[in-house]
Structure formats: C-alpha cells, structure tokens
C-alpha cells in the first residue's frame, strides 16, 4: 500500500484547464515580485540621492572636511545598517546628487546599478540619450552596460535610418533579460535591506563538496594558510559582480591566494577568468605591503582533472623563487581533487541506491 509520503510526490498531469490556472497564478506571482523589486529600487535610489544631497550640502568646497566626514559616516552607518556604506559608495551617492540634482527628474524605471553606470558617462547629451533609451527599451543594467561599452550611441548615430532598428534590437540577443526570480539576489538590494546573501546558489552539490574539502586541505597543510572568504564578491567600477570560490591569505608569503573551481572541462576563457580575478583582487583588495596575488584555477571534469597556477608575467620570478616553497604543487592539488570527486560521486551513488 502506498504511504502518504510516496503519494504526495507522485507526478501530476495537468489538463488544459489546470494548466491555464497555473499560468494565471504564475503571472500573478511574477507581477508581485516585479512590484516588490520596483518598490525596493525606488526607495534605494531616493535614499541614496538624499544621502548624497546631505553630504554635498554639508561639505561644499571643504575637501579636507569632506574626507573626514565620509570616513566618520562610513564607520557609523556600517555598524548600524550593514554593508553598502563604504567611503567609495558614499562618494558615489554625493556624485549621484551632483549629476542629478532634480529629485523629481529621477526615473523610477532605473535602478541604483543603472545610475552607477550612467554616472561614468561624462558627456551630458550622451548620458541623457542612454537614460531615454534605457527607459523606453526597458534595458536591464547588464544590457545598459553592454550598450555603453559597445558604443551604441555612436553606432546608432553613424547608422542610416533603415538600419537603426536592427542596431537597437541586437542587444536582446547578446544580453537577454534577467529572470524575475533572480532579481532579489542583486547584492546592492541585499545590502540596502541588510540581508545576508545566500552564497550556496552559486555552487552545485559537487562544487560545494569539492570546495569544502579544498578549504580543509589547504588549511591542514600548515604552511601559513589562513581562510579569508568563500564566494568572495568583487564588484567592478561598472557595477558587475564576480564571485571567487575560495580566498586565502598566506602570512609566510604575505599574499592572497584566490581559487576558481570549474566542474566541467577547462577552457581558455577559464584561464583568462582567473587572470582577471588576480588583477581585480590586486586592484581592489591587496594592500601596499602585500605581495602580488596568486590565482589557482581547478577543473574537476569527469574525463580530466586540471590544476593550474595563474602567475602574471611580471611576478613569475617571485613565484618561482619563493611562492613554491609554501604552496602545494599542481600535482598535489590534482590528486586531491580526483580523490575527493571519487568519494563524493560514490556517496551520491550509494545515496541514490538506498533511496530507491
């Protein structure tokens, strides 16, 4: 006899009427989520505009006072309201007010990320063009970023009238709209609401297991490794967010080690990605007395396991002479990945067999 648990998980077959009801409810939820996102974004933009106004009115031309005030505000606001109130962010809010002094001209369709991108455009006419196009075309912040970096404004001006529609529509193929379900994972919104970010959604079950083991393995080496962060978020000036799987600091080498794990086949793009992370970390996190950051890209593919160090050209001598004394070899990392992957896959297999 089928128990209640098994009965509850039997597949459901929908007829036409049921499917229509489902789609109606789905549309209601999607619309509600979009309204929540819009409301939070509007509140955030208005709050940051007002913060910028208060800072600008208090500081004026007193540059030295401004530096001290921003540091004071950053410390107090961070302690009371959480992340999102670094000196750099407060400076962005002040710049936001300066560029958009008319509060009533702010567009509710644009998020804080949109405005951060627009603030990088120095030419007023060009900036107004992107605001208008962004609102009328409903661009996401990623679409706006791509259009700015691909010189959409200049390309559209240089295109004959008959071809302008094609230039306008190419963005929807190159950068599709984001799914509403992912909207509230935006780090800026989470920071504004002082909510903790769920980092697990960046990792598959296999990746979680491998990263767990790598974290323990490197700490147990006993060669100066100190754990810093998992899924460390680094944000570029354009507002793009990147997540580094594991970050350590080695106090013998006095440098950060950033690790990027790939579950599939390693590609040239993956090698380029870890080089990008190293440069970004050197620019955003490394202190002046730290040695250059070292990157490690790991690939735990079914057919091939790869471990590669990323060493920027100007640091190769330092890596060869000193770093290797305290870091595991590529072969050691590869063996650990293979061993742990085998263990995880056997556990998953046994778990699946026991559940049948």
Buried (B, 14 or more C-beta within 10 A) or exposed (E): EEEEEEEEEEEEEEEEEEEEEEEEEEEEEEEEBEEBBBEBBBEBBEEBBEBBBBBBEEBEEEEEEBEEBBEEBBEEBBEEEBBBBEBEBBBBBBBBBEBBEEEEEBBEBBBBBBBBBBBEBEEEEBBEBBBEBBBEBEBBBBBBBBBBEBEBBEBBEEBEEEEEEEBBEBBEEEBEEBEBEEBBBBBBBBBBBEEEBEBEEBBEEBBBBBBBBBBEBBEEEEBBBEEBBBBBBBBEEBBEEBBBBBBBBBEEBEBBBBBBBBBEEBEEEBBEBBBBBBBBBBEEBBEEEBBBBBBBBBBBBEEEBBBBBBBBEEBEEBBEEBBEEBBBEBEEBBBBBBEBBEEBEEEEEEEEEEEE
